[in-house]
Amino acid sequence: VVQHIKKLGVNAVELLPVHHFISEPFAIGKGLVNYWGYNTLGFFAPHAPYSSSGTLGQQVTEFKEMVSALHDEGIAVILDVVYNHTAEGGHEGPTLSFRGIDHAGYYRLTSDLRNDYDVTGTGNAVDTSMGGVLDLILDSLRYWVRDMGVDGFRFDLCTTLIRDQLHHVQQTHEFKQAVAADPVLSKAVMITEPWDLGPYGYQVGRWGRGWSEWNDRFRGFTRDFWRGAVFGVEELATRLAGSADIFDHDGRPATSSVNFVTAHDGFTLRDVVTYDLKHNEANGERNRDGADDNRSWNHGYEGETEDAAINAARRRTMRNMMATLLLSTGMPMVLAGDEMGRTQQGNNNAYCQDTPLSWVHWTETDEWDDQLALTRTLLDLRRKHPVLRPAAFRSRAEVIGEHDEGLGRTESAWFNEHGTEMTIENWHDGARRSLGMYVSDRRDAFYVFFHAGIEPLAITLPGQPWSSGYRIMAHTGTPDELRMTALAPGRRVVLPGRTVVVMKATVASRRPFAERRR
């Protein structure tokens, strides 16, 4: 598994909850179990059943060995942590720990001081306005960094953690202040799921420096764009540019946006292109659980099929969405198995499926070589070329050369199919489904063209000062559609319908001496 992840080009893994958890009575009653782990019982203990050698402390040793094995391969470890609620549920649920000690001292309650003020959808909400509770969470976080060796955290329903004693959302909450001031936690990766289910719970873009945020706007738009449910390409440019409309303020870096198309909850990438509707019957709730807003597209047939044309179209859309994810400014998150066509057979809420439906089959097969190869190629390009993973948001500023001279090209630019920069009319054209993205720094430049139209499109490659030549490095078509070859500025290239093409642009890092003298 580690070698697969390393060969793929991934440098960090985010684990679903590993704090010791239990299954909900509802799931047990259906003959099911909690598979994801979002039902925490102990904030300081690794989940005992995950251990293969024993549960009397061996799980701690195994966890540390796992972290060390990943670190040895240059892979960071980020934990998905659930501090917003516990396995005790509402006040009528089981009394397992905190409720037996002090119900009102650990959980948010309504004014009757009996019923839970539930902003998590689980029956209870941990109350971080209580000093002792806040200290407990901070101590737990430090333990996982200092003793267990992890590199950071993704906080489930994180808005719950920044509600005050009146349950109001406070971005200046003591929790955030304590993390920022802590010599251990201030150096850890901090990722927030920036919402909960309570009033004003949706806090995307508001967490400030030191925090990265799951960007659900990116997920929704990327799915919509490739299924043709958008107006023009204006928002495409915004999402590709790191969702600057949401995150580019108060000195925040471009890595503030965690871009993703799929996650543990919802469809896998293969299911996004295979099912219009959820199919959660195996969960025992008559298909009533799970989200209905999937923004998916089955390409004309619901479920798996042997129709070669439909399967080819589906896989092309998968490659297009993967390319959009990995070529966007920000921090990309890939759901494990999406690079190999993993399916949950249309189940978009497989939290209770400890079965082959949820398991990742790590053995690579030739069937998904196209998806796997594209993912590896694009991640390799990101690794080798910092211009594809900028730390700061790009602007229209001119790129400056080695001798502090302007080089004529800008950090970013947007092009139409004619090889000229987008006009106001182009941006306002609701029927437009194509856009060229140019990114550059002093030493490097890339030109990426996104074409979501059905029909082939002839594009003209921009000339100077943007580039003196191009070379196709990757594309989402079939191998016979586009040749990996050098191309001159002004050259016309015919893109097949629904294709992304990545071209490295040849640029100079300094202006010729004769031009500098002029």
N, C-alpha and C positions, 0 to 999 in steps of 0.2 A: 504494500500500500504506500509506504513512504517513498519507494523508488518511483512508483507511478506519479505521485504528486510532484516529486522533484523533476522528473522528466517532462512533465506537463509544463513546468515553468512557474509553479505557484511558490510563493515565499512566505505564506502564512495560512494556517488553517483555523477556522472558527468552529469549535466543537459545540454541539447542542449541550444542554445542561448536564454537568457531571456532578453537581452537588447531590448528595443522597436524597432520593425521592421515592415516593410510593405511588401506587395506582389509585385512582379515584374509586369509591364504592360503586359508582354508576358503571364504570368500565368493567370492574370485576364482576358485577351482576350480569353483564352481557357476555361473560367469558373472554373478555379482552384485557389488555394491560396498557398502562401509559408507556409508550415507546419513546416519546420525545424527551420527557424529563421535566416538563414545566409544572411540577407539583412538589416543590422542595420541602424536605423535612429537616435537613441539617446543612447549615451554611459552611461548615468547616470540614465535612467528610466527603471523600469521593464515593460515588455510588457503588455500594458493596457488590451487587450482582455483576458489575462490569469486570471484576477481578477474576482471573483464571487460576490463581494460586491460593486463595483463601480470603476470609473476610475479617480476620482478627488483626488488622493492620497491614496485611499484605497488599490491600488495595492502594494504600498510600505509597508503598514502595513501587508497585507497578505503574502508578500514575507518574511518579518522578522519572522512572526509567523511560516511559513513553515520551515525556517532554524532552529528556536528554537525547533520545534517538532522533526526534524531529529537529532539535537544535543542531545536532551534529551534521545534519544535511542542509543547514541554513534556512530552516523553516520555523517561523515564529508560531506560538500557540496562544490563541485568543479564546476565552471562555464566554459562552452565552450564560449569563447569570440571571437568576430570578429572585430578586429581593423585593419585588412589589407585592407578592402574596406568598402564602405558604399552603401546605397540604391540608390544613385544618378546615378550609372552606368557611361557610357562614357559621353563625353562632349555633345553628342546629346540627352542624357537622361534627366530626370526631374531635375530641380533645386529646391532642397528642403531645403538645409542648407548650407554646407560648400562652394559649388560652387557659391552660391549667395553672399557669403562674400568675398572669394578670391580663385578662381579656382587654381591658381598657388601656393597659400600659403598652400594648404592642400593636393593636389594630385600630384603624379609623372607625369610629362609631357615629351613629346619628345622634340627634339631640336627646333621645331617650336613654342613651348610654347602654343600650342592649343590642340593637340591631347594627349590623356592619354597614358602614358607608363604603359600598363596593364600587370602585372605579376601574376594576380589573376584569370583571366578568367571571370571577372565580369564586365569589362568595365573601372574600375578605380583601383588605388592602393594608399592608404594613404601614405604620405611622412613623415616618421619619421626622416629624416635628417633635417627637420625644427624644430627649438627649441620649438616653440609654440605648434606644433602638438604633439611632444614627451611629453611635459608637460601635455597636455590634456589627453593623454592616461594614464600617470602615476597617474594623479589626479583621473581619473575614477577608476583605479585599487584600489587605496587607499580607495575610497568611498565604494566600494563593500566589502572590508575587514572590515573597521572600522565601517561604518554605517549600512551595511546590514548583516554583520556577516559571510560572506563566508570564506572558508578555503583555497581556491586556485583557479587556473585557468588552462584551456587547451586553448592554443592559436592557432586558425585556421590559416593555411598557414603562420606560424610564420616567415619563412625566409624573407617575405616581410618587416617585422618590423626591420630587421637588414641590410637593404640596405642603402648605403651612398648616397650622393648627385649625384653621377654618376651612381647610381642604382647597384653598385657592392655589393656583399655580404661581410659583415665584422663581424666576430665572436667577435670582440672587440668593437662592436657598442655601442654608448652611451646608448641605451635602456637597454642592458644587464648590463652595468656598473651601471646604475641608480637603477635597480632592486636589484642588489647585495648590493648596499650601503644604500638602504632605510630601516629604522628601522621597517617598517610595512611589506613591500613586501618581504624582505629578509627572513621572517619567514613563508611566505605562500608557499603552494605547487605550483610549476611551472612545467607545462607539455607543451611541444611543439609538434605541428604537424610540423616536421622538414623539410618542403619543401614548395615551391610555384612553379609557372609555368614558371618563368623566368630563364635566364642564371645562371647556377650553383645553381639552387634553391634547389637541393636535398642535404640536410645537415645532414642526419642521422648519429648520433654518434659524432657530432662535437660541441655539445652545452656546454660541460664541467660541472663541479660541480655546484650543485644548480638547475639543470634542469633534468627532466625525459623526455623521448622522445617516441612518438608512433613508434613502431618497425614493419614496414611493411614487413621486411624480415621474421619475425616470422610468420606473417599471411600467407604469400605466401608459406613458406616451410611447415607449419603444414598442410595446405590443400593439398599440393602436396604429402606429405608423406602418408597420409591416403587414397589418391586415386591412389597410386602406381606410381607416376611420378617423382621418385628421383633415384639417383645413390648411393646406399649404405646408411650408417647410420652416416657418419662422421658429416654431417651438423646437423643431429638430436641431437647429443651430444652437439654441439655448441649452438644450440638454447635452449636446456634444461638447459644449464649452464649459461643462462642469456645473450646470444649473446656476450660473452667476446671478440670475434674478433672485435666487433664494439664499445663496451662501456668500456672495461677494460683497461683504460689508464688515466693518470694524476690524479690518486687517486679517480676516480669516484666510487660511491657505486653500488652494484648490482641492486638497485632499479632504476637505470638510464633507464632501458628498460621497457617500458609499453608494455607488451605482449598482443596481441589480435588476435582472429581468425575472428571476425565479428565486425562491427561498424554500425553507423547509415546509412552511404552510402555503398551500396553493399547488397549482400544477407544476410538474417538472417541465423542462423546456420541450421535450418531446410531446408531452400531453397538451401543452399550449397550442401546438399545431395539429393536434389529433382530435380534440374534443371541444365542442361548443358548450357543453353542459357538464356539470360535475356528476360523478358516479360514485357516491359514497355509501352505497347500500351495505357494504361489509362492516360499516361502523355501527350498525344496529339502531340507527335513528331515522329510518325510512327516508334517507337522503335529504334530511332537513338541516343537517349540520354542514359547516363549510360555507365559504363565500359563494355568492351567485354572480358577482361582478368579476368575471375572470378575464375579460377582454381577449379571449382566445378565438381561434379560427381553425375549423376542422378541414378546410380546403375542399369542402363539398361532400364529405362522408363522415359520419360520426363513428369514431373508433378506428381500430386497426383494420387494414384492408390489404389485399394483394394487388390492387390497382397500381401499376408501375408509375403512371403519370401523377397520380395523387401523392404517392410516396416520394417521388422526386421533388414535387413542389413543396411538400412539407419539409423535407430535409434542407432545401434551399432557404426556406424561411428561417429554419433553425440556424443555419450558418449566418444569415443576415443579422439576426438578433445577437448572436455571439459576437460578430464583428462590431456591431454598434456598441455593445457593452465594452469591449476591450479597447476600442479606439476613442472612447470618450474621456475627457478630462475628469479626474476624480479617482476614487479608489474602487476598482471593480471587484465584485463578489460573485463568484460562480458557484452554483449549487452542485455539490459532488454528484458525478454521474451524468451531468448534462453534456459533458464532452464525449460521452459514450452512448448517448441515446437511452438513458434510463427512463422507464415508465412506471407510473403507479396506476396504470389502467383507468385513468380518469378520476381517481380519488384525490381530492384537493384538501383533505384534512386527515391525513393518515397518522394522526397522533397515537392511535390505539392499535396500530397494525405492526406488531413484531413478527412479521411474516416476510416471505419473498417479495411481497408488494412494496415494502419499504426498504429492503436491504439493497445496498450497493454491491453489484457484482464487479469486482475489481479486475477481473480477467479481461484483457483487451481482445476484441474480435475484429476481423477484417471488415465486418458489416458496417462499422461506423468509422472507418479510417478517415473519411473525408472530414467529419466533424472533429475528430481528434487531431488530425494534422493541422487544420486551420487554427484550432485553439492554441496548439503548441507554437505555430508560426507567429501568431499575433502576440502571444506573451513573450516570445523571444525578441520580437521587434521592440516591445515596450521596455524590456530589460536593457537592450543594447542602445536604445536611442531615447535619452531623457526628454527630448522634445515631445515625445508621445505620452509623457507622464509628468507634466510640469508641476512644480510645487506651488507656483503662484498663478493666479488667473491671468490669462493673456489679454492684451489690449491691441489697439490698432497702432501702437507706437512703432516707429521705424527701428529695425534691427541695427545695432551699432557694431561696427567692425573692430578689428584688433587695434587700429590706430585711432579709435574714437570717432571714426567717420561713419556717416549714414550709408547703408548698403542698398537703399532703395526699396527693399521689400519690408513688409510689416510682420509682426509676430503672428498675426492671424488674418485671414481674409476668406471671403465666401464667394464662390463662383457659380455662374450658370453654365449650361452646356456649351455655350459659344466661346468659352475661355475668357470671358470678361467678368468683372465683379458684379455681383447681384445688384439690381436696381430696385428702387422703391416698388415699381410695378411687379417685379419678380417676387419680392417679399409678400406682396398683397395678393398674389395669384393663388386662390384657394385650390385650384386644380393641380398645382405644381407638385410633383412627387420626386424631384431630383435636386441634388445640392452638392457642390464641390467644397470641401473643407481644406484650406491651406494652413499649415502651421510651420513656424520657423524659429530658429534661434541663430546664434552667430555661426555655428558649424554645421547645422543640419536643417533639413526641411522635408516635409511630406505633403503630398496631395492625395486626398482620399475623396472618392466620388461615390455618393449614395444614390442609387436609382431604384425606386420602389414601383415604377410604372410597369405595366404588363408588357408593353412592346419594347423592342430594342431602341436604344437612344445613341445617336452619334454625338460625341463630345469632342471639343477642341481643347488641347492642352495649352494652358497659359504660357506666354513667352516671358521675356525679361521684363522687369527685374526679378520675377518670381522664380525662374529656373532656366538653366541652359540645357537641361535634358532630364528625362525621366526614365525610371525603370520600374516595371510592375513587380511588386514584392509578394503580393497575395491578392486573392479575389475569392468571392463566394460562389462563382459559377462552377461549371464542370471543367475538368482539365483541358478539354478540347476547345473551349470557348474563347479563352484569352491566353496568349502566349506570354511567358515570363521573359520579356525582351526590353531592350532599350528603345526609347521613343524620343523624338525631337520635339521641341516647343512648336506649337502650331499644328502638330499632327492630329488628324481626326481618328478617333478610336470608337468603334461601335460596341456599346455595352449591351449585353443581353438584358432582357427584362428582369427586374428584381435581382439586382446585383450590386455588391459593394466591391470596389477595386482600390487597392492600396498601392500608391506609387511613391518611390523615393525620388525627391527632386534634387538635382545637382545645384549647389549654390556655393558661392565664394565666401570666405570668412573675412576677406578684406577687399577693398576696392583697388583696382589696378593703379600703379603709381602715376601713370599719365593722367588718369581721371582725377586722382587726388590733387595733382598740381593745378588742373583746370578749376 
